[in-house]
């Protein structure tokens, strides 16, 4: 019988809580997707914008080349709402720092490939977020039509 490796969690309750966290379809994502769809935006959900890049965007507008990421305040280190973990603080600080570094790499890779990146914090008003998304998609479509006509 194989021995189960020791968990990284500080307690069984923490472990269960962390396992329950969703990787997609979070409440902020769903609110933004509902509003985006209601204003006529059509998108793909949970897709890799670039085939060779192991990053998944929450909403992807493939023709306009716009990738939207809805970032959690704790996981991505929001300057307004990020809280320092009370238990295992060093582990979580490193985890959040790595996430922020990966976000910067993702943004750079997508931008270099001609994509527009929209980052939304989970605490942002969904209507305001959708206004930003709509503006990015509209701008990208206008730019693409100018390039195609040139």
GINORKA-V920063 format. One record per residue. RES is the residue in one small letter. OMEGA is omega in whole degrees, -180 to 180 (NA if undefined). BURIAL is # if it has 24 or more other ideal C-beta (glycine too) atoms within 12 Angstrom, else .. Layout:
res=RES omega=OMEGA burial=BURIAL
res=RES omega=OMEGA burial=BURIAL
This chain:
res=x omega=-178 burial=.
res=x omega=179 burial=.
res=x omega=179 burial=.
res=x omega=179 burial=.
res=x omega=-180 burial=.
res=x omega=-179 burial=.
res=x omega=176 burial=.
res=x omega=-175 burial=.
res=x omega=-179 burial=.
res=x omega=177 burial=.
res=x omega=178 burial=.
res=x omega=178 burial=.
res=x omega=178 burial=.
res=x omega=-180 burial=.
res=x omega=179 burial=.
res=x omega=180 burial=.
res=x omega=-179 burial=.
res=x omega=179 burial=#
res=x omega=-179 burial=.
res=x omega=179 burial=.
res=x omega=-177 burial=.
res=x omega=176 burial=.
res=x omega=178 burial=.
res=x omega=-179 burial=.
res=x omega=176 burial=.
res=x omega=180 burial=#
res=x omega=178 burial=.
res=x omega=178 burial=#
res=x omega=-178 burial=#
res=x omega=179 burial=.
res=x omega=180 burial=#
res=x omega=-180 burial=#
res=x omega=178 burial=#
res=x omega=-179 burial=.
res=x omega=178 burial=#
res=x omega=180 burial=#
res=x omega=-179 burial=.
res=x omega=179 burial=.
res=x omega=174 burial=.
res=x omega=178 burial=.
res=x omega=178 burial=#
res=x omega=-170 burial=.
res=x omega=172 burial=#
res=x omega=-176 burial=.
res=x omega=172 burial=#
res=x omega=-175 burial=.
res=x omega=172 burial=.
res=x omega=180 burial=.
res=x omega=179 burial=#
res=x omega=-176 burial=#
res=x omega=-177 burial=.
res=x omega=-177 burial=.
res=x omega=-178 burial=.
res=x omega=176 burial=.
res=x omega=-178 burial=#
res=x omega=177 burial=#
res=x omega=-178 burial=#
res=x omega=174 burial=#
res=x omega=-179 burial=#
res=x omega=175 burial=#
res=x omega=-169 burial=#
res=x omega=-178 burial=.
res=x omega=-180 burial=.
res=x omega=-178 burial=#
res=x omega=176 burial=#
res=x omega=178 burial=#
res=x omega=-178 burial=#
res=x omega=177 burial=#
res=x omega=175 burial=#
res=x omega=-173 burial=#
res=x omega=176 burial=#
res=x omega=-176 burial=#
res=x omega=180 burial=.
res=x omega=-171 burial=#
res=x omega=-176 burial=#
res=x omega=172 burial=#
res=x omega=177 burial=#
res=x omega=-178 burial=#
res=x omega=179 burial=.
res=x omega=-168 burial=.
res=x omega=-179 burial=.
res=x omega=178 burial=#
res=x omega=178 burial=.
res=x omega=-180 burial=.
res=x omega=180 burial=.
res=x omega=-179 burial=.
res=x omega=177 burial=.
res=x omega=-173 burial=.
res=x omega=-178 burial=.
res=x omega=178 burial=.
res=x omega=-176 burial=.
res=x omega=177 burial=#
res=x omega=178 burial=.
res=x omega=-180 burial=.
res=x omega=-179 burial=.
res=x omega=179 burial=#
res=x omega=178 burial=.
res=x omega=178 burial=.
res=x omega=-180 burial=#
res=x omega=177 burial=#
res=x omega=179 burial=.
res=x omega=177 burial=.
res=x omega=179 burial=#
res=x omega=178 burial=.
res=x omega=179 burial=.
res=x omega=179 burial=#
res=x omega=-179 burial=#
res=x omega=-179 burial=.
res=x omega=180 burial=#
res=x omega=179 burial=#
res=x omega=179 burial=.
res=x omega=179 burial=.
res=x omega=176 burial=.
res=x omega=180 burial=.
res=x omega=170 burial=#
res=x omega=-180 burial=#
res=x omega=175 burial=#
res=x omega=178 burial=#
res=x omega=-178 burial=#
res=x omega=175 burial=#
res=x omega=-179 burial=#
res=x omega=-178 burial=#
res=x omega=-178 burial=.
res=x omega=176 burial=#
res=x omega=-177 burial=.
res=x omega=179 burial=#
res=x omega=177 burial=.
res=x omega=179 burial=.
res=x omega=-180 burial=#
res=x omega=174 burial=#
res=x omega=178 burial=.
res=x omega=179 burial=#
res=x omega=-179 burial=#
res=x omega=179 burial=#
res=x omega=-180 burial=.
res=x omega=180 burial=#
res=x omega=179 burial=#
res=x omega=179 burial=.
res=x omega=-179 burial=.
res=x omega=179 burial=#
res=x omega=178 burial=.
res=x omega=179 burial=.
res=x omega=-179 burial=.
res=x omega=180 burial=.
res=x omega=176 burial=.
res=x omega=-180 burial=.
res=x omega=-179 burial=.
res=x omega=-179 burial=.
res=x omega=-176 burial=.
res=x omega=NA burial=.
